[in-house]
Amino acid sequence: MQYKFGGMTQKLIYWNIACFLISYVFFGLLRLVNIDVDFLQYVSLSSNPVDLLWKPWSIISYSFFHSDIFHIFFNLIILNFSSQLFLTFFNQKQLLGLYVLSAIFAGVVFVSSFYLMNIIAPIVGASAAIMAILVAVTAYSPLMNVRLLLIGNVKLWHITVVILIIDLLQIRMENSGGHIAHLAGAFFGFVFVKLLENGTDLSKIVSIIIDFFVNLFKKSPSKPLKTVHKNYKKPTEKPISRIVTKDKTQQQIDEILDKISRSGYDCLTKEEKEFLFKAGK
């Protein structure tokens, strides 16, 4: 229920957790029986451009996998935090589009920079895409008040600047490729929201591609053959009603969703939850 009705933030979190369980837990258990498979090498993004020829999916898959439990834990905390703020101003499709496009852009910057420096190294992690989301919402509403535990109210731009400074200071230390990708993602997030303010929505690229593949594999419902009888009488024209009434079921769904957005899912009655569950089938 949480995955189905929770929105894109919950879906991104669950996708990251699922990928982590596959790569870290499942293949970790195989090592206990002496089956050693380095699964991350197939999904991580290598700075060697030649590797993209045999694993082109890595330009996006790297952003859903993590190296260890602490890596994914802190990333998902910031993902949840920044995505909830982002959805205050933008919609679900724009969140997914920004995540995917920023991951691709940061991956290209990482591969290009390390290739020029003649360094071969892989990266995994959603940090670049998360930084894009955080910077995007900060660029749109930098003075938003955010309440932090033990600190109190601070401006959103204060949090973002501190994180960016930490990345800049650590760019020459360990995991420099990751920090380059973070900064590239932050840059893309800034450009994304500025283009959006000017009427250019880059997320539509992702939406069009996803809709294409969904419709491609979606089976059209088969209809039984019907006997067609020709009618030579001139059909009588029916008056077109200009009053459009909203479907009662859809209206009730909209009212329940509005209630969820105001007070959360837990505020629904048992009857409303059952109705929403049946309507989602």
N, C-alpha and C positions, 0 to 999 in steps of 0.2 A: 504493500500500500504506500509506503514511504517513497519507494522508487517510482511507482506509477504516478503519484500525484505530487511528489515533492518538488518537481521542476528540474531544470538543467543543472543546478548546483549539486543536488543529490546524485544525479546520474553521473556527473563527472567524478564525484568522490567514489561512487561504487565501481566505476570503470577502473579507476586507479587502484582501488583495493583488490579487485579481481585480478588485474594484471600482476600485482605484487604477490598475491597468493600463488599464482601459477609459477612465476619465476623464482620466488624465494622459498616458499614453503614446499610446493610439490617437488621441485627438483632438488631441494634440500633433503627431503625424505628419501629420494632416490640414492643420494650419496651414502645414506646409512646402509644400503645394500650394495655398495661398491659400483653404482651406476653414476658416473660423473659426466654430466652434460652441462656445458657452459651456455645456458639458454640466453643470457643477456647479450652475448656476442651477435645473436641473430636479430635482436630488436634495438640494440644501442646504435647511436649515430657515430660513425667513425669520421675522423678528420681527413682520412684518405679518400679522395673523390672516387677512386676506382671501386671502393667497397659499395658505393651507391649503385653500381651496375648490377651487382648480384643480390642486393637487398635494398631496393628503392623505397620500400615501405618504411625504412628506418628514419626517414626525414620527418615522419610524424609519430611512429611507434615509440620512439625514445621518450616522448613527453608523457607516456602513460606508465612507464616502468621506473622503479627506484632500486637503489643499491642495497639499502638496509632499512630496518624498522624505524630508526630515528629520522632517516631521510624522508620517508613517506609521511611520518607522523606530523612533522613540522610543516611540510608542504601542504598537507590537507587542512591543517588549521588555518593557514594563511589563505588557501583557496576558498574555504568556507567564508572567512571574514571578508575578503575582497569581492567575492561573487555576490554575496548578499547586498553589499553596498552598490555594486554595479547594477543589480536588478532593481534598485530604487529608481533609477533613471532610464534604464534600457530594458529590452525584452530578452526572452530566453534564446531565440535564434541568434541574436547579436552576441550573446555570451559565448555560445558554442563556436560561432564564426571567428570571434576574436581569439579564443583558445587555440583553435586549429591553425589559423593564419599566422599568429604570432609564433607558434612553435615551429612552423616551416621557415619563417623569416629568420628566427634566431638560429635555427639549424644551419641555414645557408651562411649566415655570418660566421658561425663557429667553424664550419668546414673551410671557408675562404681564409679566415684569419690564421688558423693553425696550418693550413697548407702553405701560406706565404711564409710562415715562421719555420716551415719544414719540421713540424711536430705531428706525430701520429698518435692519436689518443681517442678513446670513445667517451661519450657522455650519455647519461640517462637522467630522467627527472622532469617534473612538470614545472620547475621553478621559473623558466623563461616565460611560459604562458601565464603563470600566476602573476609574475611581475607586470606583464602587459595589462592584465585586468586591473591590478591595483593602480598602476600609473594612469590608465584610461579614466577611471572614476575620479582619481585625484585631479587630473587635468580638467575634468568637467566641473567638479565641485570641490576645490581645494580647501575651502573654509568650513567644510562639514565638521561638526563636532563629533568626536568619537570618545567613548568612555572606556578607559583601560583599567584593568584590575591593578590595585595598589598605586596607580598613578593619578587617575581621575580623568577629567575632560581635556582632550588635546585636539588640535586641528588635524585633519586627515593628511595635509601636506607635510606635517612634522614627521609622521610615521614613515611616509614614503621617502622623504629626504634622508632620514637616518638609514633606512635599508639600502638606498642607492649609494650612500657614502661608504657603508660597510663593504659593498661590492667593489667599489673603486679602490678602496684600501687593500683589498685582498686579491686584486686582479693579477699581481705578480707572485702571489704565494701559491700554495697547493690548490688544485682544482681551478686553475686560471681559465680553462675552457668553459667551465660552468659559469663563472662570473662574467665572461664575455657574452655568453648566451643570455644571462640575466639582463645585462645592460641593453642588448639588442632587443629583447622582448619589451623592456621598458620604453625604448624608443618607438617601437611599433605601436604600443598601446597609446602613446601620445599622438602619433600621426593618425591612428585609427579614429580617435574621438574627435580630433580637429576636422578630419574629412567628414565625419558624421554630422558635425555641427554645420558644415557647409552643404549638406544634402547628399553626400556620397557615402553609401553604406557598403563597405567592403564585405560584410558578412553575407551579403546576398550571393556571393560566389559560392560559398560553402553550402548555403541553403539550396541553390539550384542543383549542385552536384549531388547532394544527398537525396533530393526529391527525384532526380533522374534515376538513380539506382533503386530507390524504393519502388517507384512506378514500374521499373524494368522487371523486377522480380515479383511484383504484385499480380496475382492471378485475377483476371476479370471474371466476375460471376457468370457462369453459363446459364443461358436462358433457354427454356423449352421452345421447340419449334411451334409456330402458330400458323393456322390457316388464315390466309388473307383473302377477304371478300372485297371485291371492288364495289364501290358505291358511286353511282353516277349522278346522284342527287347533289345539288350544290349545298355544301355545308352551311348551316346557319351560323352567323357570326355571333359569338357570345360577348357581351359587354365585359371589358377589362376592368376589374376592380382595382382601384388605386389605393385601397386600404390593405396594408400588409400586417397581418397579425403574427406575433411571435409564437413559435411552437411552445406549448405549455411545459413539455419536458425540458427543453433547452433553457426556458426561462427559470425553471426551478434549479437546474444545474448551475446557471449563472449566479443565482442568489446564494447557493451553497458555497461556490468558489469565492464570492465576495466576502462571505462570512469567514472563510478560511484565511483570506488575505488580511482581514481586520483582526481576528482573534486567534488564528491558528486552528489546526485540525482537531485538537482535543476539545474544542468548544462545541462541536457538532453533537446533536442528539443521536441516539442509536438508530432511529428511523432515517435520519439524514445520511448517516454513514452507509446504511444498507442500500438506500436509494442510489447514492453516488457509486457504490461498488457495482450494483446491477447495471447502471448506465454506462460504466466503463467497459463492460464486456463486449 
